[in-house]
Amino acid sequence: MEVAEDKPNYSSELRPLPLSELFLWGRVLRSHGLRGHVIVETFSEQPEAYDCSVFWVAFAHQSQAVPHRVVFREAHTSSARKNQGRSSKWRLRFQGCVDREAADALVRAELYLPRSFLPPLSPGQFYYVEAEGARVVD
C-alpha cells in the first residue's frame, strides 16, 4: 500500500475525533477469511481517491471515532460483479486485527475520514454531510 506525499502524516498524532469532524467513507459488512480481513462497503464514488491508510472507526450511537491503521487494502470484486465495472467493496485488514474473531468484532462498524480530505467544491455546491442539521428555507 502506498501513501502519497501530499497526504497528511499520521506517524505520531492519531487521536479519537468527534463525528462532526469526519465524513462517512464506508461500513464493515463482514469478516473475510481467518487472518483478520473484513469486507467493507464504500459510499464514495471514487474510494481510491482518499488516503485510506487510517480510518476512524465508530459504531452506532457513538459520538466519536477511534483511529485504526490499515495494513492491507484491495478492491474486492465478487465473480457476480466482475462484469459490472468498478466495485464498491474493499477488503481491508487493520493493524492488530489478526484473526477472524477480531474481524467479527468490527462487523457493522462505520469507517470515517476527516472532512479535510474532501476536495473543495464550486460555489453553490455542498456535501450532504454539511447540510445535516441545517435550516431549510424555501
A tleap script that builds the chain and sets N, CA, C and O, in Angstrom:
source leaprc.protein.ff14SB
mol = sequence {
  NMET GLU VAL ALA GLU ASP LYS PRO ASN TYR
  SER SER GLU LEU ARG PRO LEU PRO LEU SER
  GLU LEU PHE LEU TRP GLY ARG VAL LEU ARG
  SER HIE GLY LEU ARG GLY HIE VAL ILE VAL
  GLU THR PHE SER GLU GLN PRO GLU ALA TYR
  ASP CYS SER VAL PHE TRP VAL ALA PHE ALA
  HIE GLN SER GLN ALA VAL PRO HIE ARG VAL
  VAL PHE ARG GLU ALA HIE THR SER SER ALA
  ARG LYS ASN GLN GLY ARG SER SER LYS TRP
  ARG LEU ARG PHE GLN GLY CYS VAL ASP ARG
  GLU ALA ALA ASP ALA LEU VAL ARG ALA GLU
  LEU TYR LEU PRO ARG SER PHE LEU PRO PRO
  LEU SER PRO GLY GLN PHE TYR TYR VAL GLU
  ALA GLU GLY ALA ARG VAL VAL CASP
}
set mol.1.N position { 0.845 -1.166 0.000 }
set mol.1.CA position { 0.000 0.000 0.000 }
set mol.1.C position { 0.889 1.227 0.000 }
set mol.1.O position { 1.848 1.293 0.770 }
set mol.2.N position { 0.592 2.196 -0.845 }
set mol.2.CA position { 1.382 3.401 -0.948 }
set mol.2.C position { 0.619 4.566 -0.355 }
set mol.2.O position { -0.607 4.627 -0.436 }
set mol.3.N position { 1.361 5.498 0.248 }
set mol.3.CA position { 0.772 6.719 0.779 }
set mol.3.C position { 1.392 7.872 0.024 }
set mol.3.O position { 2.613 8.029 0.036 }
set mol.4.N position { 0.577 8.688 -0.635 }
set mol.4.CA position { 1.086 9.805 -1.416 }
set mol.4.C position { 1.732 10.845 -0.511 }
set mol.4.O position { 1.327 11.011 0.640 }
set mol.5.N position { 2.737 11.542 -1.031 }
set mol.5.CA position { 3.478 12.520 -0.243 }
set mol.5.C position { 2.634 13.706 0.191 }
set mol.5.O position { 2.909 14.293 1.237 }
set mol.6.N position { 1.618 14.080 -0.572 }
set mol.6.CA position { 0.818 15.245 -0.224 }
set mol.6.C position { -0.298 14.929 0.771 }
set mol.6.O position { -1.083 15.811 1.122 }
set mol.7.N position { -0.372 13.701 1.221 }
set mol.7.CA position { -1.391 13.312 2.197 }
set mol.7.C position { -0.882 13.603 3.606 }
set mol.7.O position { 0.327 13.705 3.811 }
set mol.8.N position { -1.783 13.740 4.580 }
set mol.8.CA position { -1.368 14.007 5.958 }
set mol.8.C position { -0.472 12.903 6.505 }
set mol.8.O position { -0.595 11.740 6.119 }
set mol.9.N position { 0.420 13.274 7.396 }
set mol.9.CA position { 1.329 12.328 8.026 }
set mol.9.C position { 0.741 11.908 9.365 }
set mol.9.O position { 0.524 12.747 10.239 }
set mol.10.N position { 0.482 10.625 9.529 }
set mol.10.CA position { -0.117 10.102 10.750 }
set mol.10.C position { 0.909 9.407 11.628 }
set mol.10.O position { 0.539 8.594 12.475 }
set mol.11.N position { 2.180 9.705 11.446 }
set mol.11.CA position { 3.226 8.950 12.131 }
set mol.11.C position { 3.112 9.001 13.644 }
set mol.11.O position { 3.406 8.006 14.305 }
set mol.12.N position { 2.699 10.114 14.210 }
set mol.12.CA position { 2.709 10.182 15.661 }
set mol.12.C position { 1.380 10.581 16.287 }
set mol.12.O position { 1.040 10.079 17.358 }
set mol.13.N position { 0.624 11.462 15.656 }
set mol.13.CA position { -0.524 12.038 16.330 }
set mol.13.C position { -1.856 11.526 15.796 }
set mol.13.O position { -2.514 12.195 14.998 }
set mol.14.N position { -2.241 10.355 16.235 }
set mol.14.CA position { -3.563 9.831 15.932 }
set mol.14.C position { -4.372 9.889 17.205 }
set mol.14.O position { -3.946 9.393 18.248 }
set mol.15.N position { -5.525 10.488 17.119 }
set mol.15.CA position { -6.368 10.618 18.303 }
set mol.15.C position { -7.829 10.451 17.909 }
set mol.15.O position { -8.191 10.686 16.756 }
set mol.16.N position { -8.659 10.054 18.844 }
set mol.16.CA position { -10.089 9.984 18.546 }
set mol.16.C position { -10.604 11.363 18.114 }
set mol.16.O position { -10.123 12.391 18.591 }
set mol.17.N position { -11.576 11.374 17.216 }
set mol.17.CA position { -12.162 12.620 16.730 }
set mol.17.C position { -13.677 12.551 16.828 }
set mol.17.O position { -14.264 11.481 16.669 }
set mol.18.N position { -14.317 13.695 17.091 }
set mol.18.CA position { -15.786 13.704 17.095 }
set mol.18.C position { -16.309 13.490 15.679 }
set mol.18.O position { -15.671 13.896 14.707 }
set mol.19.N position { -17.460 12.858 15.568 }
set mol.19.CA position { -18.037 12.579 14.252 }
set mol.19.C position { -18.292 13.861 13.462 }
set mol.19.O position { -18.335 13.825 12.232 }
set mol.20.N position { -18.460 14.982 14.141 }
set mol.20.CA position { -18.698 16.257 13.456 }
set mol.20.C position { -17.501 16.696 12.617 }
set mol.20.O position { -17.655 17.548 11.742 }
set mol.21.N position { -16.319 16.141 12.858 }
set mol.21.CA position { -15.117 16.485 12.092 }
set mol.21.C position { -14.819 15.464 11.000 }
set mol.21.O position { -13.799 15.563 10.318 }
set mol.22.N position { -15.704 14.486 10.831 }
set mol.22.CA position { -15.445 13.366 9.927 }
set mol.22.C position { -16.575 13.218 8.906 }
set mol.22.O position { -17.651 13.794 9.063 }
set mol.23.N position { -16.310 12.438 7.866 }
set mol.23.CA position { -17.378 12.043 6.946 }
set mol.23.C position { -17.345 10.530 6.793 }
set mol.23.O position { -16.288 9.906 6.887 }
set mol.24.N position { -18.509 9.955 6.558 }
set mol.24.CA position { -18.656 8.505 6.454 }
set mol.24.C position { -18.137 8.026 5.105 }
set mol.24.O position { -18.658 8.422 4.062 }
set mol.25.N position { -17.105 7.172 5.120 }
set mol.25.CA position { -16.496 6.619 3.899 }
set mol.25.C position { -17.047 5.224 3.595 }
set mol.25.O position { -17.223 4.871 2.429 }
set mol.26.N position { -17.319 4.433 4.628 }
set mol.26.CA position { -17.790 3.072 4.397 }
set mol.26.C position { -18.255 2.391 5.659 }
set mol.26.O position { -18.265 2.976 6.742 }
set mol.27.N position { -18.647 1.121 5.494 }
set mol.27.CA position { -19.150 0.324 6.624 }
set mol.27.C position { -18.654 -1.103 6.460 }
set mol.27.O position { -18.640 -1.646 5.355 }
set mol.28.N position { -18.242 -1.711 7.584 }
set mol.28.CA position { -17.789 -3.106 7.569 }
set mol.28.C position { -19.011 -4.005 7.441 }
set mol.28.O position { -19.925 -3.959 8.264 }
set mol.29.N position { -19.008 -4.827 6.389 }
set mol.29.CA position { -20.133 -5.735 6.143 }
set mol.29.C position { -19.960 -7.081 6.824 }
set mol.29.O position { -20.892 -7.616 7.425 }
set mol.30.N position { -18.721 -7.632 6.717 }
set mol.30.CA position { -18.496 -8.976 7.263 }
set mol.30.C position { -17.003 -9.239 7.343 }
set mol.30.O position { -16.190 -8.525 6.756 }
set mol.31.N position { -16.666 -10.287 8.088 }
set mol.31.CA position { -15.279 -10.739 8.121 }
set mol.31.C position { -15.007 -11.547 6.857 }
set mol.31.O position { -15.936 -11.995 6.184 }
set mol.32.N position { -13.727 -11.729 6.540 }
set mol.32.CA position { -13.356 -12.444 5.322 }
set mol.32.C position { -12.122 -13.289 5.615 }
set mol.32.O position { -11.038 -12.751 5.838 }
set mol.33.N position { -12.279 -14.581 5.617 }
set mol.33.CA position { -11.152 -15.476 5.881 }
set mol.33.C position { -10.824 -15.582 7.359 }
set mol.33.O position { -11.618 -15.200 8.219 }
set mol.34.N position { -9.638 -16.107 7.637 }
set mol.34.CA position { -9.239 -16.395 9.020 }
set mol.34.C position { -8.154 -15.468 9.553 }
set mol.34.O position { -7.761 -15.599 10.712 }
set mol.35.N position { -7.657 -14.535 8.741 }
set mol.35.CA position { -6.497 -13.718 9.137 }
set mol.35.C position { -6.836 -12.268 9.467 }
set mol.35.O position { -5.953 -11.411 9.434 }
set mol.36.N position { -8.079 -11.982 9.779 }
set mol.36.CA position { -8.441 -10.647 10.239 }
set mol.36.C position { -8.915 -9.686 9.167 }
set mol.36.O position { -9.070 -8.497 9.447 }
set mol.37.N position { -9.150 -10.153 7.958 }
set mol.37.CA position { -9.646 -9.273 6.908 }
set mol.37.C position { -11.146 -9.030 7.062 }
set mol.37.O position { -11.875 -9.860 7.605 }
set mol.38.N position { -11.585 -7.879 6.574 }
set mol.38.CA position { -13.013 -7.552 6.554 }
set mol.38.C position { -13.383 -7.054 5.158 }
set mol.38.O position { -12.541 -6.529 4.429 }
set mol.39.N position { -14.647 -7.224 4.802 }
set mol.39.CA position { -15.181 -6.669 3.563 }
set mol.39.C position { -15.943 -5.400 3.939 }
set mol.39.O position { -16.794 -5.401 4.828 }
set mol.40.N position { -15.609 -4.322 3.234 }
set mol.40.CA position { -16.158 -3.003 3.521 }
set mol.40.C position { -16.933 -2.491 2.311 }
set mol.40.O position { -16.450 -2.555 1.181 }
set mol.41.N position { -18.123 -1.990 2.555 }
set mol.41.CA position { -18.906 -1.316 1.522 }
set mol.41.C position { -18.525 0.158 1.571 }
set mol.41.O position { -18.588 0.780 2.632 }
set mol.42.N position { -18.130 0.721 0.432 }
set mol.42.CA position { -17.759 2.139 0.391 }
set mol.42.C position { -18.937 2.972 -0.089 }
set mol.42.O position { -19.764 2.507 -0.873 }
set mol.43.N position { -19.004 4.201 0.388 }
set mol.43.CA position { -20.072 5.115 -0.008 }
set mol.43.C position { -19.561 6.207 -0.941 }
set mol.43.O position { -20.321 7.087 -1.344 }
set mol.44.N position { -18.307 6.154 -1.275 }
set mol.44.CA position { -17.687 7.157 -2.135 }
set mol.44.C position { -17.771 6.716 -3.592 }
set mol.44.O position { -17.672 5.526 -3.892 }
set mol.45.N position { -17.954 7.677 -4.494 }
set mol.45.CA position { -17.932 7.367 -5.916 }
set mol.45.C position { -16.529 6.987 -6.371 }
set mol.45.O position { -16.366 6.218 -7.319 }
set mol.46.N position { -15.513 7.528 -5.695 }
set mol.46.CA position { -14.116 7.233 -6.005 }
set mol.46.C position { -13.373 6.923 -4.706 }
set mol.46.O position { -12.610 7.757 -4.219 }
set mol.47.N position { -13.585 5.739 -4.144 }
set mol.47.CA position { -12.973 5.424 -2.841 }
set mol.47.C position { -11.448 5.454 -2.870 }
set mol.47.O position { -10.820 5.756 -1.856 }
set mol.48.N position { -10.850 5.148 -4.010 }
set mol.48.CA position { -9.393 5.134 -4.115 }
set mol.48.C position { -8.796 6.543 -4.120 }
set mol.48.O position { -7.577 6.690 -4.034 }
set mol.49.N position { -9.619 7.567 -4.218 }
set mol.49.CA position { -9.135 8.950 -4.258 }
set mol.49.C position { -8.695 9.456 -2.880 }
set mol.49.O position { -8.080 10.518 -2.783 }
set mol.50.N position { -8.999 8.720 -1.834 }
set mol.50.CA position { -8.693 9.161 -0.477 }
set mol.50.C position { -7.530 8.383 0.102 }
set mol.50.O position { -7.270 7.245 -0.286 }
set mol.51.N position { -6.829 9.017 1.044 }
set mol.51.CA position { -5.777 8.342 1.791 }
set mol.51.C position { -6.475 7.382 2.747 }
set mol.51.O position { -7.104 7.800 3.719 }
set mol.52.N position { -6.357 6.103 2.458 }
set mol.52.CA position { -7.041 5.089 3.256 }
set mol.52.C position { -6.056 4.315 4.124 }
set mol.52.O position { -6.251 3.125 4.369 }
set mol.53.N position { -5.013 4.973 4.586 }
set mol.53.CA position { -4.044 4.303 5.450 }
set mol.53.C position { -4.512 4.296 6.902 }
set mol.53.O position { -4.006 3.525 7.718 }
set mol.54.N position { -5.472 5.150 7.220 }
set mol.54.CA position { -6.061 5.210 8.560 }
set mol.54.C position { -7.537 5.523 8.405 }
set mol.54.O position { -7.917 6.393 7.622 }
set mol.55.N position { -8.372 4.807 9.157 }
set mol.55.CA position { -9.788 5.129 9.240 }
set mol.55.C position { -10.125 5.398 10.695 }
set mol.55.O position { -9.527 4.812 11.598 }
set mol.56.N position { -11.076 6.278 10.916 }
set mol.56.CA position { -11.616 6.485 12.254 }
set mol.56.C position { -12.853 5.608 12.331 }
set mol.56.O position { -13.756 5.730 11.504 }
set mol.57.N position { -12.900 4.729 13.316 }
set mol.57.CA position { -13.916 3.685 13.415 }
set mol.57.C position { -14.868 3.995 14.564 }
set mol.57.O position { -14.441 4.329 15.670 }
set mol.58.N position { -16.168 3.880 14.284 }
set mol.58.CA position { -17.190 4.079 15.312 }
set mol.58.C position { -18.345 3.129 15.046 }
set mol.58.O position { -18.567 2.700 13.914 }
set mol.59.N position { -19.062 2.814 16.087 }
set mol.59.CA position { -20.273 2.004 15.982 }
set mol.59.C position { -21.479 2.908 16.208 }
set mol.59.O position { -21.330 4.042 16.664 }
set mol.60.N position { -22.660 2.417 15.893 }
set mol.60.CA position { -23.892 3.197 16.051 }
set mol.60.C position { -23.976 3.781 17.455 }
set mol.60.O position { -23.605 3.135 18.435 }
set mol.61.N position { -24.464 4.996 17.534 }
set mol.61.CA position { -24.714 5.716 18.784 }
set mol.61.C position { -23.431 6.188 19.487 }
set mol.61.O position { -23.497 6.617 20.639 }
set mol.62.N position { -22.290 6.122 18.836 }
set mol.62.CA position { -21.071 6.697 19.405 }
set mol.62.C position { -20.912 8.111 18.848 }
set mol.62.O position { -21.280 8.379 17.705 }
set mol.63.N position { -20.368 9.006 19.657 }
set mol.63.CA position { -20.218 10.396 19.216 }
set mol.63.C position { -18.813 10.716 18.730 }
set mol.63.O position { -18.571 11.790 18.181 }
set mol.64.N position { -17.891 9.790 18.929 }
set mol.64.CA position { -16.552 9.986 18.380 }
set mol.64.C position { -16.018 8.673 17.843 }
set mol.64.O position { -16.497 7.593 18.189 }
set mol.65.N position { -15.010 8.796 16.986 }
set mol.65.CA position { -14.442 7.624 16.326 }
set mol.65.C position { -12.973 7.495 16.705 }
set mol.65.O position { -12.294 8.493 16.947 }
set mol.66.N position { -12.494 6.269 16.754 }
set mol.66.CA position { -11.124 5.950 17.159 }
set mol.66.C position { -10.324 5.567 15.913 }
set mol.66.O position { -10.816 4.808 15.078 }
set mol.67.N position { -9.098 6.081 15.773 }
set mol.67.CA position { -8.308 5.774 14.577 }
set mol.67.C position { -7.752 4.350 14.590 }
set mol.67.O position { -7.339 3.833 15.628 }
set mol.68.N position { -7.755 3.735 13.409 }
set mol.68.CA position { -7.184 2.404 13.209 }
set mol.68.C position { -6.382 2.423 11.916 }
set mol.68.O position { -6.893 2.828 10.871 }
set mol.69.N position { -5.146 1.993 11.982 }
set mol.69.CA position { -4.296 1.930 10.792 }
set mol.69.C position { -4.655 0.728 9.931 }
set mol.69.O position { -4.971 -0.347 10.443 }
set mol.70.N position { -4.604 0.920 8.628 }
set mol.70.CA position { -4.865 -0.144 7.657 }
set mol.70.C position { -3.525 -0.720 7.230 }
set mol.70.O position { -2.620 0.021 6.847 }
set mol.71.N position { -3.396 -2.049 7.296 }
set mol.71.CA position { -2.146 -2.690 6.873 }
set mol.71.C position { -2.311 -3.470 5.572 }
set mol.71.O position { -1.325 -3.933 4.998 }
set mol.72.N position { -3.545 -3.618 5.106 }
set mol.72.CA position { -3.797 -4.287 3.830 }
set mol.72.C position { -5.068 -3.711 3.231 }
set mol.72.O position { -6.050 -3.483 3.937 }
set mol.73.N position { -5.043 -3.476 1.910 }
set mol.73.CA position { -6.223 -2.921 1.244 }
set mol.73.C position { -6.218 -3.341 -0.219 }
set mol.73.O position { -5.190 -3.271 -0.892 }
set mol.74.N position { -7.382 -3.781 -0.707 }
set mol.74.CA position { -7.543 -4.029 -2.143 }
set mol.74.C position { -9.019 -3.990 -2.491 }
set mol.74.O position { -9.875 -4.278 -1.654 }
set mol.75.N position { -9.304 -3.634 -3.728 }
set mol.75.CA position { -10.685 -3.665 -4.204 }
set mol.75.C position { -11.150 -5.108 -4.179 }
set mol.75.O position { -10.394 -6.009 -4.542 }
set mol.76.N position { -12.368 -5.335 -3.762 }
set mol.76.CA position { -12.918 -6.684 -3.664 }
set mol.76.C position { -14.054 -6.796 -4.663 }
set mol.76.O position { -15.073 -6.118 -4.529 }
set mol.77.N position { -13.888 -7.640 -5.654 }
set mol.77.CA position { -14.906 -7.826 -6.679 }
set mol.77.C position { -15.323 -9.279 -6.695 }
set mol.77.O position { -14.506 -10.160 -6.963 }
set mol.78.N position { -16.576 -9.536 -6.412 }
set mol.78.CA position { -17.086 -10.905 -6.478 }
set mol.78.C position { -17.248 -11.293 -7.940 }
set mol.78.O position { -17.310 -10.426 -8.811 }
set mol.79.N position { -17.317 -12.578 -8.209 }
set mol.79.CA position { -17.463 -13.040 -9.591 }
set mol.79.C position { -18.745 -12.505 -10.224 }
set mol.79.O position { -18.793 -12.305 -11.438 }
set mol.80.N position { -19.773 -12.272 -9.428 }
set mol.80.CA position { -21.033 -11.758 -9.962 }
set mol.80.C position { -20.907 -10.298 -10.382 }
set mol.80.O position { -21.670 -9.840 -11.232 }
set mol.81.N position { -19.956 -9.553 -9.805 }
set mol.81.CA position { -19.827 -8.128 -10.095 }
set mol.81.C position { -18.687 -7.810 -11.054 }
set mol.81.O position { -18.548 -6.657 -11.462 }
set mol.82.N position { -17.870 -8.786 -11.429 }
set mol.82.CA position { -16.693 -8.509 -12.254 }
set mol.82.C position { -17.035 -7.815 -13.560 }
set mol.82.O position { -16.260 -6.981 -14.029 }
set mol.83.N position { -18.153 -8.130 -14.148 }
set mol.83.CA position { -18.522 -7.549 -15.435 }
set mol.83.C position { -19.284 -6.237 -15.296 }
set mol.83.O position { -19.651 -5.633 -16.304 }
set mol.84.N position { -19.526 -5.791 -14.081 }
set mol.84.CA position { -20.282 -4.563 -13.879 }
set mol.84.C position { -19.383 -3.348 -13.674 }
set mol.84.O position { -19.886 -2.268 -13.366 }
set mol.85.N position { -18.095 -3.489 -13.832 }
set mol.85.CA position { -17.209 -2.339 -13.676 }
set mol.85.C position { -16.693 -2.202 -12.263 }
set mol.85.O position { -16.446 -3.193 -11.574 }
set mol.86.N position { -16.532 -0.953 -11.838 }
set mol.86.CA position { -15.926 -0.642 -10.545 }
set mol.86.C position { -16.712 -1.252 -9.386 }
set mol.86.O position { -17.940 -1.182 -9.343 }
set mol.87.N position { -15.996 -1.837 -8.470 }
set mol.87.CA position { -16.615 -2.415 -7.290 }
set mol.87.C position { -16.728 -1.367 -6.195 }
set mol.87.O position { -15.872 -0.490 -6.084 }
set mol.88.N position { -17.773 -1.451 -5.391 }
set mol.88.CA position { -17.911 -0.545 -4.259 }
set mol.88.C position { -17.586 -1.264 -2.954 }
set mol.88.O position { -17.967 -0.812 -1.874 }
set mol.89.N position { -16.882 -2.382 -3.062 }
set mol.89.CA position { -16.485 -3.128 -1.867 }
set mol.89.C position { -14.972 -3.274 -1.846 }
set mol.89.O position { -14.330 -3.448 -2.882 }
set mol.90.N position { -14.419 -3.198 -0.640 }
set mol.90.CA position { -12.976 -3.316 -0.446 }
set mol.90.C position { -12.700 -4.366 0.617 }
set mol.90.O position { -13.504 -4.576 1.525 }
set mol.91.N position { -11.559 -5.020 0.494 }
set mol.91.CA position { -11.080 -5.938 1.529 }
set mol.91.C position { -9.966 -5.213 2.264 }
set mol.91.O position { -8.998 -4.754 1.658 }
set mol.92.N position { -10.117 -5.117 3.583 }
set mol.92.CA position { -9.154 -4.415 4.429 }
set mol.92.C position { -8.706 -5.308 5.574 }
set mol.92.O position { -9.393 -6.256 5.953 }
set mol.93.N position { -7.538 -4.984 6.117 }
set mol.93.CA position { -7.122 -5.558 7.392 }
set mol.93.C position { -6.488 -4.437 8.193 }
set mol.93.O position { -5.621 -3.714 7.701 }
set mol.94.N position { -6.932 -4.305 9.433 }
set mol.94.CA position { -6.428 -3.270 10.323 }
set mol.94.C position { -5.283 -3.807 11.167 }
set mol.94.O position { -5.231 -4.994 11.490 }
set mol.95.N position { -4.376 -2.920 11.515 }
set mol.95.CA position { -3.262 -3.282 12.378 }
set mol.95.C position { -3.813 -3.872 13.679 }
set mol.95.O position { -4.715 -3.299 14.290 }
set mol.96.N position { -3.276 -4.999 14.094 }
set mol.96.CA position { -3.716 -5.652 15.317 }
set mol.96.C position { -4.899 -6.587 15.136 }
set mol.96.O position { -5.241 -7.333 16.053 }
set mol.97.N position { -5.520 -6.559 13.986 }
set mol.97.CA position { -6.654 -7.447 13.694 }
set mol.97.C position { -6.097 -8.653 12.946 }
set mol.97.O position { -5.938 -8.617 11.726 }
set mol.98.N position { -5.801 -9.722 13.687 }
set mol.98.CA position { -5.035 -10.829 13.103 }
set mol.98.C position { -5.815 -12.135 12.957 }
set mol.98.O position { -5.283 -13.112 12.431 }
set mol.99.N position { -7.062 -12.165 13.412 }
set mol.99.CA position { -7.824 -13.400 13.274 }
set mol.99.C position { -9.303 -13.094 13.024 }
set mol.99.O position { -9.736 -11.942 13.058 }
set mol.100.N position { -10.045 -14.142 12.778 }
set mol.100.CA position { -11.466 -13.988 12.437 }
set mol.100.C position { -12.257 -13.381 13.595 }
set mol.100.O position { -13.165 -12.580 13.371 }
set mol.101.N position { -11.929 -13.746 14.795 }
set mol.101.CA position { -12.652 -13.210 15.956 }
set mol.101.C position { -12.517 -11.687 16.030 }
set mol.101.O position { -13.500 -10.986 16.274 }
set mol.102.N position { -11.320 -11.185 15.821 }
set mol.102.CA position { -11.100 -9.732 15.833 }
set mol.102.C position { -11.849 -9.065 14.677 }
set mol.102.O position { -12.416 -7.984 14.838 }
set mol.103.N position { -11.846 -9.716 13.511 }
set mol.103.CA position { -12.561 -9.169 12.357 }
set mol.103.C position { -14.070 -9.165 12.610 }
set mol.103.O position { -14.752 -8.202 12.258 }
set mol.104.N position { -14.591 -10.222 13.211 }
set mol.104.CA position { -16.023 -10.287 13.516 }
set mol.104.C position { -16.446 -9.154 14.456 }
set mol.104.O position { -17.575 -8.673 14.368 }
set mol.105.N position { -15.558 -8.727 15.347 }
set mol.105.CA position { -15.876 -7.638 16.274 }
set mol.105.C position { -16.057 -6.305 15.551 }
set mol.105.O position { -16.641 -5.378 16.112 }
set mol.106.N position { -15.566 -6.195 14.312 }
set mol.106.CA position { -15.681 -4.952 13.545 }
set mol.106.C position { -16.916 -4.907 12.643 }
set mol.106.O position { -17.203 -3.875 12.036 }
set mol.107.N position { -17.640 -6.012 12.554 }
set mol.107.CA position { -18.823 -6.042 11.689 }
set mol.107.C position { -19.816 -4.967 12.146 }
set mol.107.O position { -20.101 -4.838 13.336 }
set mol.108.N position { -20.328 -4.214 11.199 }
set mol.108.CA position { -21.248 -3.081 11.380 }
set mol.108.C position { -20.557 -1.806 11.845 }
set mol.108.O position { -21.223 -0.803 12.101 }
set mol.109.N position { -19.233 -1.829 11.956 }
set mol.109.CA position { -18.515 -0.594 12.290 }
set mol.109.C position { -18.571 0.352 11.101 }
set mol.109.O position { -18.563 -0.085 9.951 }
set mol.110.N position { -18.628 1.636 11.378 }
set mol.110.CA position { -18.605 2.641 10.326 }
set mol.110.C position { -17.209 3.228 10.239 }
set mol.110.O position { -16.568 3.482 11.259 }
set mol.111.N position { -16.734 3.445 9.007 }
set mol.111.CA position { -15.385 3.946 8.766 }
set mol.111.C position { -15.464 5.394 8.290 }
set mol.111.O position { -16.145 5.710 7.314 }
set mol.112.N position { -14.760 6.252 8.995 }
set mol.112.CA position { -14.793 7.684 8.716 }
set mol.112.C position { -13.413 8.187 8.322 }
set mol.112.O position { -12.388 7.592 8.655 }
set mol.113.N position { -13.422 9.310 7.597 }
set mol.113.CA position { -12.208 10.049 7.269 }
set mol.113.C position { -12.440 11.512 7.635 }
set mol.113.O position { -13.586 11.957 7.683 }
set mol.114.N position { -11.370 12.267 7.893 }
set mol.114.CA position { -11.534 13.692 8.215 }
set mol.114.C position { -12.158 14.471 7.054 }
set mol.114.O position { -11.862 14.207 5.889 }
set mol.115.N position { -13.012 15.418 7.379 }
set mol.115.CA position { -13.648 16.243 6.354 }
set mol.115.C position { -12.621 17.003 5.517 }
set mol.115.O position { -12.894 17.360 4.371 }
set mol.116.N position { -11.453 17.248 6.082 }
set mol.116.CA position { -10.399 17.948 5.340 }
set mol.116.C position { -9.938 17.151 4.120 }
set mol.116.O position { -9.291 17.712 3.236 }
set mol.117.N position { -10.252 15.867 4.053 }
set mol.117.CA position { -9.898 15.034 2.897 }
set mol.117.C position { -10.799 15.308 1.696 }
set mol.117.O position { -10.433 14.988 0.565 }
set mol.118.N position { -11.969 15.896 1.928 }
set mol.118.CA position { -12.906 16.160 0.842 }
set mol.118.C position { -12.359 17.260 -0.065 }
set mol.118.O position { -11.863 18.272 0.428 }
set mol.119.N position { -12.442 17.078 -1.370 }
set mol.119.CA position { -11.962 18.128 -2.274 }
set mol.119.C position { -12.891 19.338 -2.221 }
set mol.119.O position { -14.082 19.197 -1.945 }
set mol.120.N position { -12.349 20.525 -2.485 }
set mol.120.CA position { -13.199 21.726 -2.477 }
set mol.120.C position { -14.244 21.659 -3.596 }
set mol.120.O position { -14.013 21.061 -4.647 }
set mol.121.N position { -15.380 22.277 -3.348 }
set mol.121.CA position { -16.471 22.296 -4.320 }
set mol.121.C position { -16.619 23.681 -4.941 }
set mol.121.O position { -16.111 24.669 -4.411 }
set mol.122.N position { -17.304 23.735 -6.046 }
set mol.122.CA position { -17.610 25.000 -6.703 }
set mol.122.C position { -18.622 25.776 -5.855 }
set mol.122.O position { -19.349 25.180 -5.061 }
set mol.123.N position { -18.671 27.106 -6.019 }
set mol.123.CA position { -19.661 27.901 -5.285 }
set mol.123.C position { -21.073 27.377 -5.537 }
set mol.123.O position { -21.419 27.019 -6.663 }
set mol.124.N position { -21.875 27.337 -4.495 }
set mol.124.CA position { -23.251 26.864 -4.598 }
set mol.124.C position { -23.416 25.369 -4.412 }
set mol.124.O position { -24.544 24.886 -4.308 }
set mol.125.N position { -22.315 24.618 -4.368 }
set mol.125.CA position { -22.386 23.175 -4.136 }
set mol.125.C position { -22.054 22.897 -2.679 }
set mol.125.O position { -21.415 23.706 -2.007 }
set mol.126.N position { -22.504 21.727 -2.197 }
set mol.126.CA position { -22.210 21.345 -0.819 }
set mol.126.C position { -22.202 19.828 -0.723 }
set mol.126.O position { -22.774 19.135 -1.564 }
set mol.127.N position { -21.555 19.333 0.299 }
set mol.127.CA position { -21.596 17.913 0.615 }
set mol.127.C position { -22.794 17.669 1.522 }
set mol.127.O position { -23.137 18.520 2.343 }
set mol.128.N position { -23.433 16.509 1.378 }
set mol.128.CA position { -24.602 16.199 2.203 }
set mol.128.C position { -24.285 16.298 3.688 }
set mol.128.O position { -25.117 16.747 4.476 }
set mol.129.N position { -23.089 15.882 4.069 }
set mol.129.CA position { -22.712 15.921 5.479 }
set mol.129.C position { -22.725 17.355 6.013 }
set mol.129.O position { -22.934 17.566 7.208 }
set mol.130.N position { -22.502 18.339 5.140 }
set mol.130.CA position { -22.528 19.741 5.559 }
set mol.130.C position { -23.952 20.250 5.767 }
set mol.130.O position { -24.156 21.252 6.453 }
set mol.131.N position { -24.933 19.571 5.184 }
set mol.131.CA position { -26.322 20.005 5.277 }
set mol.131.C position { -27.042 19.407 6.483 }
set mol.131.O position { -28.148 19.837 6.809 }
set mol.132.N position { -26.444 18.432 7.145 }
set mol.132.CA position { -27.099 17.806 8.292 }
set mol.132.C position { -27.338 18.846 9.376 }
set mol.132.O position { -26.420 19.550 9.796 }
set mol.133.N position { -28.581 18.928 9.818 }
set mol.133.CA position { -28.940 19.857 10.883 }
set mol.133.C position { -29.134 21.282 10.414 }
set mol.133.O position { -29.413 22.160 11.230 }
set mol.134.N position { -28.994 21.543 9.114 }
set mol.134.CA position { -29.170 22.893 8.594 }
set mol.134.C position { -30.643 23.253 8.498 }
set mol.134.O position { -31.502 22.385 8.350 }
set mol.135.N position { -30.914 24.519 8.582 }
set mol.135.CA position { -32.288 25.024 8.441 }
set mol.135.C position { -32.544 25.231 6.957 }
set mol.135.O position { -31.728 25.835 6.262 }
set mol.136.N position { -33.673 24.733 6.470 }
set mol.136.CA position { -34.033 24.838 5.064 }
set mol.136.C position { -35.089 25.933 4.918 }
set mol.136.O position { -36.106 25.936 5.611 }
set mol.137.N position { -34.821 26.863 3.996 }
set mol.137.CA position { -35.755 27.964 3.749 }
set mol.137.C position { -36.131 27.919 2.278 }
set mol.137.O position { -35.267 27.804 1.409 }
set mol.138.N position { -37.428 28.010 2.005 }
set mol.138.CA position { -37.903 27.975 0.628 }
set mol.138.C position { -38.394 29.343 0.227 }
set mol.138.O position { -38.841 29.531 -0.904 }
savepdb mol mol.pdb
quit
